[in-house]
Amino acid sequence: MDLNTLWFVIIGVLFVGFFFLEGFDYGVGILLPFLGKNDTERRMIINSIGPVWDGNEVWMLTAGGAMFAAFPHWYATMFSGFYIALVLMLLALIVRAMSFEFRSKMDDPRWRQLWDMCIFFGSAIPALLWGVAMANLVRGVPIDADMNYVGGFFTLLNPYALIAGLASLTIFTLHGANFLTLKLGGGMEERARDAARMLWYPAALFLVLFAFGTYFMTDVQQRLGLNPGVVPTVAVIALLATRWTISNRRDGWSFILVAVSVVFSTITIFIALFPRVMVSSLDPAWSLTIYNASSSPYTLKVMSIVAGLLVPVVLVYQSWSYWIFRQRITPESHLEY
C-alpha cells in the first residue's frame, strides 16, 4: 500500500468515526424538542451528550485537516464547489455549540426554548447536508480540466443527493434515539425506544432508496459490477435487523446495529470512490484521484509518522471519556446544561 492509498484510508476512517460518534449527537439534538416535555427532561437529553459532543466533532476537524494536508487539490475543489452548503453547515454548528453553552445561563422558559430550537436546527441541517455532500462526491459534480468546480449550489440538490441527505438525517436521528435508550433513566428511555420504533421506517426506506440510487444513478455498477459486495449488504441488513431488536427491547443491540449500518454505509462510499476522491461529471478523465490531488511524497511520509504517534493517544483519551461518563442520566443527576 503506497502512502497515497494509506491517507485515503485514514481519511475514510476519520469520516467513519465522525459519522458514528457525531451521528448520534445530531440525533439527540434533533429529538430534543420532541422527547423533552419539560425543562428537566430536556436538560437530561442535553446532558447525555454534554461531556462528549465537542470531542466527537474533533473527528470532522481532523478529517478536514488531513484532507487539506494530504490531498490539497481535493480540499480546494470540494470546499470551493460546496462553499454555500459548507457555510450553512458551519453556521449551524456554531449556533449549536453556542446553544449548549448559553441555554442555562438564564432561568427563563422563552430563553431556553429559543436555544433548544437552535440545537434542533443546528443538528438537523448538518445531518442532512453531510448526506448530500457525500452523495455528490460519488455521483459526480461538474469539474473542469483545471480541477475547478464549475457548477452552482443547486447543482448539488439533485434527486440522488437529496435521497442520501434524507437517509443520513433519518438514520442519525434513529441512532440518537437508540443512544438515548441507553443513557436516559426515569422512564424517558421508554419514550426514546418508542421514537426509535417509529424512526426505523423512514430510515430503512431512505437507506434502501439510497442503495438502489447508488447503483442506478452513479457509475458504481459499471465499475464494481452487479454484485454489491459484503460491505453495502451488511449496511442494509444491519439496519433492517434493527426492527427486531427495537421491538424486543434489545437496546444495546439496536445501537450496535445502527452503528454498523452507519459505519458500513460510509465505507461503501469510499469504496465506490477509490481511487478517485471527487468524480467529474463532465469528463471522467478530469476526476480528482489520490494521485493527481495529493501532496508530495515527503509530506505524506511526515504526516504518517506524526499520525502514528498521536492518533493512539487521542483514541485512548476519547475512550476514557466515554467510560467516565457512562452512567445513565436521571432527574436526580447533576445536570450541567
N, C-alpha and C positions, 0 to 999 in steps of 0.2 A: 504493500500500500504506500503510495507516494504521499508527500506532505499535503498536496492539494486535496486529495481524497480524504486524508485524515481530518483536515479542517472542515471539509464539507460535512463529515460525520459528526465532528464536535459541535458545529453549529446546529445540526439536526438534533443532537442530544440536548442541547440547551433549549431549543424550542419545545422538545418533548417534555422536559422538566418544567418549563414555564407553563405550558398548557395544562399539564397535570396539576400543578400546585395553584397557579393563578386561576385555573378554570373553576375550581370550587369556590375561590374567593369571589369571583364575578357572580357565581350562582347565589351565594349568600347575600350579596348586595342586591341582586335583582329580587330576591324573595323577601327582603326586609320589610317593605310596606304591606305585604300580603300576609305574612305569618305573624308579625308582631302586632298584637291587638292593643297594647298599651305601651307606655314608655319603658317599663321594666322589661317586658318581653323583647322590645326592640334593642334595648341595651344588651340583653343576653345574646341576641343574634350577632350583634356587632362584636361583642367580646369573644365570641367563638373564634374569630379570625384576627382579633386585635393584636395579639403578640406576634403574628406571623405574616400578615398581608404585605408589609413592606419588604420583608425578606424574600417573599415569593416574586415580587416584581424585579428583584435583582437579576433573576434569570433572563428577563427580557432585556435589561440593560447590558448584561454580559453578552447575550446573543448579538445585539446591535453593535457592541464594541468589537466582538470577534469578526463580524461581517465587515466592518469598516477596515480592520487591520489586515485580515486575510484576503478579502475579495473587495477591494475598494471600488471597482467598477460596478459590481453588483449593488453595493451600498449607494453609490451615486445615482445610478439609474432608477433603483427602486424608490429611494427617498425623494427624488425629483418627480418621478412619474406618479407616485402615490401621495404627493405632497398634501393635498387638501384632506384626503382621508386620514393621513397620519397626524395632521394638525388637529383635526376633530378628535381623534383618539387621545392625543396628548392633552388637549384641553379637558377632556372628560376625566382622564386620570388625575390631572391636577386638582380639579374640583372634588373628585372622590377622596383624594388624600386630605384636602382641606376639611372635608366633611367629617372624617373620622376624628380630627383634632378639635374642631370647633363646636360640634353639636352639643356637647355637655358643658360648654363654657357659660351658658345661661340657662336657668331653670324656667324656661318659657316654652309652652307647648308649640306655639307657632314657629319659634326659632328652631326647635328640634325637628319639627315636621318639614321645614324647609330643607335642612341638611339631610334628612332621611331621603327626600326625593332626589337630592343631588347624588347621594350614594347610589340610588337606583339607576339614574341615568348614567352616572359615571361608571357603572358596572355593565349596563346593558349595551351601551354604544361600543366599547372596545370588544365585548363578546361577539357582537355582530360583525364589526369591521375586520377582526382578525380572520374570520372565516372567508370574508370577501377577498382580503388581501392574499391569503394562501391559495385560494382557488384561482385567482388571476395569474399567479406565478406558473401554475400548471397549464391552464388553458392557453395562456399566451396573451401578450399585450403588444401594441404597435411600437416596436423598437427598430430604429434605422441602422444603417451600416456603421454609424459612429457611436453606437451604444446609447443613443438618445431616445427617450420616450417621446413619442410624437402624438399621443392621444390626449384625451381630456378626462375630466373627473367622471363624467357619465359613461365613458368607455368601460370603466371598472364595474358599472352597475348592470352587467349582463345577467341573463337568467341563471346561468350556471353558478356565477359568483354569489348571487342573491340566495340561491338554494343552500350553498355552502355556509353563507352567513347565518341563515335561519337554523341550519344544522348545528353550528357552533353555539349559537345563542341558546337553543333548547337543551343541548347536551350539557353545556356548562351549568345551566340552571338545574337540571336533574342532578348533576354532580354535586352542586351546592346543597340540594335537598338531602341527598344521601349523607353528606358530611354533617349536616345539622342533626340527623337522627343519631349520629354517634357522639355529638358534642353537647347537645342540649338535654336538660332534665326538666323536672317539674311538670311533666305532661306535654311539653312542647315537642318532644321527639315524635309523638303520635301525629301531631299536626304536620311536621316535616315529612313523615312517612306517607301521609295522605297526599301531600303535594307531589312527592316523588311518584306515587302511583298514577297521578293524573299527567304528570310531565312526561312519563315514559312514552305515551302515544305520539305526541308531536316529535319527540326526539328520535324515536325509531323511524317514523315516517320520513323525516328530512334526511336522516343518515342513509336510508335506503335510496332515496331520490338522488342524494349526492353521489352514492356509489354508482348508480346507473348513469348519471350525468357525466361522471369521470370517464366512463367507457365509451360514451356516445357523443360527447361534446368536447373531447380533447384527443390528443394523439396517442393516448396510453395503449389503446387496443392495437394500433399499428406497431408500437414499439415493444410491447410486452406480450402480445398475443391474447387469445380469448381466456385462457386460464388466469384468473386474478391472482393466484398465489395464496400462500398461507396468511400473510400479514393482513391484507384487507378483509379476508374471510373471517379471521379472528376478531377484527374490529367490529364487524356487523353482528356476528354470532354472540359476542360478549354483551353487546347492548340488548339484543333480543332476549337473552337469557336473564337479564336483569328483571324482567317482568315477573318471573317465578320467585326470585329471591325477595323482591319487594312484597309480594303477596304473602310470602311465608315468613316475613319479619326477619329475614337474614340480613340485617343491616350492614354488617361488615362485608359480606359477600357482595351486596349491592354496590357499595362504594368501590370495592376492588374491581368489579366487572365494568363499571362505567369508566374507571381509571384506565383499565386495559383498553377499552374502546377508544378513549382519547389518545392514549399513547400509540396504539397501532394505527389509528387514522392519521396521526401526524407522521409516523414513519412511512406510511403509504404515499403521502405527498412527496416526501423526499426521495423515495424510490422512483416515483413517476418522473421526478425532475432529473435525476442523475444521468449523465454528468453535467447537465445544464443547471443553472441557477435561476435564470429567467428565460422564458421562451418568447421568441419574436413571432408575432402573428403575421408579419409582413413577409418574412423570408426565414426559414429555419436556419439558414447559414448565418444569420445575424443574431442568433440566440447567444446569450451570455453563458459561458461554461466555467467550470472550475479552473480552466487553464487560461482562457483569454481575459478573465476578470480578476485574476489573482495578483497578489503581491509577489515580490521577488522570493526566490528560494531561501535566501538568508533570513528575510523577515519571518517566513513561515517556520524556519528552524528555531529562531529565538523565541517565537511565540509558543512553540511546542514545549520547549524547556520550562518556560515560566508557567504554562498551564499545568504541566506535570507536577510542579512543586506546590502550586497554590490551590488547584481545584480540590484535591482531597481534604485540605483544611476547611474549605468552605462547606463541603458536603458533611463533614463531621460536625461542624458548628450548627448547621441548619437542622440536622438530625437531632442533635442535643436540644435545640429549641423546641422542637415538636414533642420530645419526650418530657421536658419540664412542664409544658402547658397541655398535657394530655388529659387532664381531668374534665369531667362534664361541667357545663355551666348551668347553675340552678338559680332560682330567685334569691337564694341566700348567699350566693357567691359575691365576692368583692368585685363590683363592676366598675371598670376604669372609664369606659367610653359612654 
